[in-house]
Amino acid sequence: MVLVGSLRATLVVTVVLGLALAAFVDSGKALAFVAGSAWSLLNFALWGTLVRQLSWRGHDGNPLRAALLALVKGPLLYGAGFALLKAGLSPAFLVAGFALVFLVVTLRALGQWLIHPDWRRGATVVVLALVLLTPQAALAKEPVPPKTTTHEAAEGHAEDVHADDAEHKGGGHEKSGAPELPNIVTYLEAMYEGKPMPAWLHVVKEWENVLFAMLAAVILIALFGSAAKAKALVPGPAQNAAEALLGGIHDFFLGVLGPSGKPYVPFVGSLMLYIVTMNWMGMVPFLKSPSTSLNTTFALAVCVFVYVQYIGITRNGLAGYLYHFAGQPKDAIGWGSAILLFPLEVMGEFIKPISLSCRLFGNILGEDILLAVFVGLGVTTLSFVHSPIGLPLQLPFLVLSGLFGLVQGLVFALLTTVYIVMMLPHDDHHDEAHASAPHAAAHH
C-alpha cells in the first residue's frame, strides 16, 4: 500500500513540477523531467508486479509470468534510458525526474515511522538520515579549486613536478588518490586548513587506523559487557541478543574444530566479531574502517600465524611439529619426499598470513571506495541546483556492504579455524571418531 500510494503521489508531483518547469524555466527541461519520472515510475511498477508474481501468499502468484517480467525488465528499462539520452534531453533533469519517486517513497516511509509512538523508530530514522546525508553534506562542502589561466596552470604544473622530484629524492611518498568518505580526523584537518596543524593532530593522523581499531575493541567490550552485567532470570532484549549471538558463534566454530578444539573457540569467535565490527565502522558517519589499512589486516594475520604455530608446538611437541611439516612420512618413499615437502610446507605456512591480510584489505578497501564514489555521484547529481546534500545513491550498497563485511569477517575466522584444525594431532580426531561410533550405535 505504501508503494502504490507513493507512485500516485509521484505522478501528481510530476505533473505539477512539469507544468511549473514548462511555464517558468524551459519546455525542454520540463519534458526531460517528466520523461525521467515516467521512466522511474515504470521501473517501480514492473518491480511491484514482479514481487506480486513471486509472492507465495494468495493465489495470484505466477512464476512463469515473473520470469518473463524479469527477462523483459532489463532490456526495456535500459533501452528506454538509452533512447532518452540519445533524444538530446537534459541528463540532469532526467536524473532529477528519475530520483523523484525515490524521494517520495523515502519521505512517506519516514513519515509513517515518525508518527509511530515507539521512540525507537524515530531514533532509527535519525540514524539512517545521518548515515545517508552526512557523507554527502561533507563532500558537497569540499572547496572547489579556483580557475587559473593557462600561464598560471603551466607554472603550477612545473612547480608540482619539481616538488614531486624533490619528494622522491628525499624518500617521501604521497597519499593515495583513492576516494574515501570523510571521518572525524578529516573534519579536524579541515578545521586547520590553511593553518599550521598542532602536534597532537599530526599524531592522531599518523595513528588514525590504530585509534579506530582500538575504538572497535572498546565498542565490543561496552556492548557485551553491558549485556552480561545484569543477568536476570527473565533476560531482556540485550541479554537475549548477546546470548543468541555468542551461542550461535560457539556452536558453529565448535562444529568445525571438534570437541578437542573447544579451548580455541573464544579466540576465533572474538576474532570474527572484531573484524566484522571494524568492517562495519566504515558505514557509520565520522568513523573509518581500520580494515582498509594493510597494516591492520596484516597485524591480525600475524596474530593468527603466531597463535596457530603455538598450538602446533604445544599440542604436538617440537618433534611432532616438525614432523607435521615433513608430511608425516611412514615409509622410505615418504621420508624421501619429505625433503621436497618440508620447504614447501614452511613456505605455505608463511604465505597464509599474507593471503589472509591481502584478501581482507582488498575487499574492504574496494567496498569503501565504492561507497565513496556513489556518495560523490549523488552529490554531483544535484550540484546544478546547489543542493547542500545529494541523492542517496549509496543506499543499496550500504546493505550490500553490511553483508559483505559480515562475510569477510566470517571467511577470515573460518580460515583461521581450518589452520588450527590442520595443526591439531590427527590421532585425536581418529580416536574421537572411534569413540563416538559406539555411542551413536547405542542410541540407535
N, C-alpha and C positions, 0 to 999 in steps of 0.2 A: 504493500500500500504506500509506503514511503517513496519507493521508486516511481510508481505511477503518478503520485501527486507531484513529485519533483519534475517529471517530464512535462506535465501540464503547466506547472509554474514556469518552467524554462521556455515553453512555447509562447506563453503570454509575454514574458520579459523580452524574448527575442523580437517579437512583433513591435513592442513599444520602443525598444532601443534601435531597431532597424529604421523605424519611421523617424525617430529623432536624429539619427545619423544622416539619413537622406535629406532631412529638412535643414540641418544646421552645419553639417560637415561636408559630405560628398556622397553622391549616389553610388559610386563605385565601391567605396569603403563600406557603405551600408549593405550593398549586395554581398561583399566578401564576408561581413559579419554574419548575415543571415545564412549564407551558404555553409560557413563553418559550424554554426549552431545546428543546422539541419543535418549535417554530416555526423555530429556528435550524438544527436537525438536518434538517428538511425542506428548508430553503434550500440547505444544503450537499449533500444528496442529489440535489436537482434540478440543482445546478451540476455535480456529478460525472457525472451521466447525460448532461447536455448536452455536456460536454467529450468523453466517450467517443463520443457520436454524431457529433461533428465530427472525430474522430481519423481521420487518413489511414492509420494503421498497422493492419494486420489487416483483417478482413472484417466487423467489427461496426458500422462507421460507417453512419449513415443520416441524410443531410442533411435529408430531409423531416421525420423524427421530431425532429431537433434544432430545426428551425424551429417545429414545433408546441410543443415544450417552452419555447422562448424566448417564444412568444406567451402561453402559459398561466402561466409562472412569475411574471411581474409581477403580474397581477390576483389570482392565487391567494395569493401571499405578502402583498401589501398588503391584500387583503381579509381575510385571517386576522389580520393585525396590527390592523386597524381593529376587527374583531369582538372581539378580546381586550381592547382598550382600552374598547370600549363595554360589555363584560361587567362592568366595575367592578373588575377585578383591579388589584393594586398595580403602578403603572408601574415603580417602582424594581426590584421583584423580577422583573418581566417582562424588563427590560433586563439584569438580572444573569443570568437564565437564558439569554437570547439571547447574551450575551457568553461564556458558559461554553465553548462549542465553540471559539471563537477562542483562548481561553486554553489549552485542551488542545492544539490544533494547534501553537500557538507553543511551548509547553513541550516537546512531542515533537520539533519541529524543532531547538530549541536543544539538547536532549539529544543528538541524533544528531551535531550539529556539535561539541559539546564533547568527545565521546568520540573524535572523529576525530584521528588522530595529527598531522595537519597543523596547526601552530600558527596559521596564517593564518585558519583558520576560527574558532578561539577568539577571535582579535582582532576578526574581523568581528562576532561575537556581542556583544562588549563595546561596539563602536562603535554597533551597532544599538540596544542597550539604552540607551546614553547618549542617542541621538537620540530615542528614543521616550519615555523616562521622565524625563529631566532637565527639560524644559519643564513637564511635568505636576507634578513634585515642587515646582518653583519656584512654579507657580500655586497649588498646594494649600497652600503655606505663607504665602500672602498674608494679612495680618491682616484679620479681619472687623471692620467698624466697630461700636462698642458701641451698644446700644439706647438711644434717647433718648425722653424724654417728649414730649408734643405741644407743651408750652410751650417746652422746650429746642429742639425742631425748628424752631418758629416763629422763635425768637431767632436760631438759627444761619442760617436762610434769610435773615433780614433782614440779618445781618452779611455773608453772601455777596453779596447784592445790592449793598450799599454798596461792598464790596471790588471787585466787577466794574465798578461805575460809576467808581470811582477809577482802576481799571486802564485802562479805555477812555479816560478823560480824559487819562491820562498817556501814552497811545500804546502801552501794553503789549499783549501778546496771550497767550492761554492755550494750552497744548499741546493738540493734537487728542486727542479721546477714542477714536480708533480703536484696537482691541486689537492688541497685538503681543507676540511671545514675548520673554521676558527674555534679556538678553545680559550680558556681563561688566560693562558700565557700570551696568546695572540692579542687579546684585549689589553693586557698590561703593557705589552710592547707598543701598541698603538697609542697608549696614553703618553708615552715618552717619545713619540715620533718627532724628529727634528731637534730633540734634546739629548743630552748625554744620559744613557741609562745607568741607574745605580748598580752598585756591585752585586747586591742581592738578587736583582733581576737577571743579571748575567748567570749567576749560579742556578737560579730556577730554570732558565732556558737550557743550560747545559745538562741539567739533571731532570729535564721535563718528563721523559719516559719513565725514569725510576720513581719519580714522585707519583705519577698516575698509577704505576704498578703497585706502589705501597697503598694508594687510596683504594684500589680494588681489594687488597687484603683487609683493609680496615672495614670496608663495606660488608664483606663476608663475615668478619668477626662480629660486627654490630648486629647484622641480621640474625644469624644463627645463635648468637649469644643472647639476644633479647627473646628469641623463640624458646630457648631452653632455660631461661632464667626462672620462670614461674611455671612449674609443671603442675597443671591442675588435673583433678580427677576427671573432669569433663573438659578436654582440651579445646582451646579457642582456635580461630582460623589460622593464626600464625603458627601455633604449635602443630596443628594438623598438616599444614602445608610443608613445614620443615621435616616432620616425621615421614610423610609420604615421599618427599624428595630423597631424603637420605636413605630410607628403606629401599626405594627403587634402585638407587645407585649401588647400594651394598649388595643387593641380590643379583644385579646384572653383572658386576665385576667378579663377585664370588663364583658365579656360574662359569666364568671364563677361567679364573685362576684355579678353581677346585678347592676342596677343603684345606689342603696344605698351604694355600696361598692366602688364607684369611688374614694373617698379620699385615699383608701388603695392601688390603682394600682401602684403608684410610688414606694412604699416600696417593693412590690412583684416583680415588673419588675427590679428594681435595684438589688434586691437580686439574681435574676436569672442571670443577666449579670455578676455580681461579682463572683458568683460561677463558671459559665462557663469559665470566664477568668482565675480563679485560676486553674481549671481543665486542661485547655489547656497549661498553663505555663510549665507543666511537659514535653511537647513535644518540647519545644524550647531549643536549646543549651545554657548552662550556667545558666539556670533557674531551678526552682523546683516548683512543685505543692504544695502549702500550704495545700490543701485538704487531703494530705497524713498524716497529723498530726491530731490526735483525738482532740487535744486542739483547733485547728482552727474550725473544724466542730462542736464541742460542743459549742464553743462561738457563732457561728451562730445560732445554735438551741436554745440557751438560749435567744438570742435577739428576735427570733420568739416567744418563750414562753412568755416573758415579754410583747411584743407588743400585742399578742393575749389576754392576761389577761387584759391589759389596755383597749383594745377595748371592751371586755366584761363588764368591770365595768362602763366605760363611756357611753356606749350605753344602758345598762340595769339597771344601778344603782346597788348599793351593794346588795340590797334585791333581785332584779331580777337576779343578777349574781349568788347568792347562790341558788335561786330558779331553775336556769338552771341546776345546778349540782344535784339537787334533782330529776330531771326528769320531771319538770313542772307538778306536780300532780294536778288533777282536782277533785278527789273524795277521799273517805276514803281509798279505796284499794290503790290508787296511793300514798297517804301520808304514808300508812303502808309500801309499798315497797320502799319509799324514804329512809328509814333507811338503807336499803341494797345498794341502788343505789348511795347515796351520797359518801360513801368512795370509791366505785368502780370508780365513775366518777373522783374524785380527783386523785386517783391513776393513772387512764388512762391519765389524763392531765399531770402528771409528767413523764409518760413513753414516751409521744410523743417526747420531745426533745432528749431523749436517742436513740429512734429508728431513728430519723432524722439524728443525728450525726453519729451513727454507720453505717447506710446504706451508706451515702456519703463517710465516711472514708474508709470502707472496699472495696467498688467498685473502688475508685480512686487509693487506695494503690495497689490492685491487678492488675489494669491496668498498673501502672508504673513498678511494678515488672515484668510483662510480657514483657514490652518493654526492660527492663534492661537485662532480660535473653536472649532474642533474639539478642540484640546487642552483648552480650558476646559470644553467639554461633556463630555469624557472624565473630567475631574476631578470635575465636578458629579455625574456618574452614580454614582460610588462614594462620594460625600460622606456618605451616610446611614450608612455603616459606619466613617466617619472614617479612610478609607484615605489613606496618605501619597502615593499615586500614583493615577492614573486609568486608564481603559481607553484603549488606543492607537487611538482613533478616527481619528487623523490619518494612520495608516499608508497607506491607499490614496492619500491626497492627497500624500504625500511623493513617491511615484512620479510622479504627475501633475505635481507642482511641478518635479521634476528635468527632465522632458521639456519642460515649459512654459518653464523658464528657458533651456534649450538653444535652443528655437525662437525666443524673443525675442532672444537674442544673435545668432542666425543672421539674423533679419529685419533687425536694426539694421545688421549688417555688409553684408548683401546690398543694402539700400537705399543704403548708402554707396558700394558698388561701382557701382550704377546711376548715382548722381550723378557719380562720376568718369568713367564712360563717356560720359555726356552732355556733359562738359566737354572730352573729347579731340577733336582735329580729326577731322572726319568724312572728310576726304580720305584720312587714313591708313588708315581701315578699308576704303575702296573700293580703295585700292592693294593692301592686303594680300589682299583677296578676289580681285582680278585676278591677283596674283602666285601665289596658291595654286591657282588654277584649272588652269594648265598643268601644275603639279607633280602635281596629283591625276590629270589626264588621262594623264600619262606613266606613272603607276603602273598605270592601267587598260590 
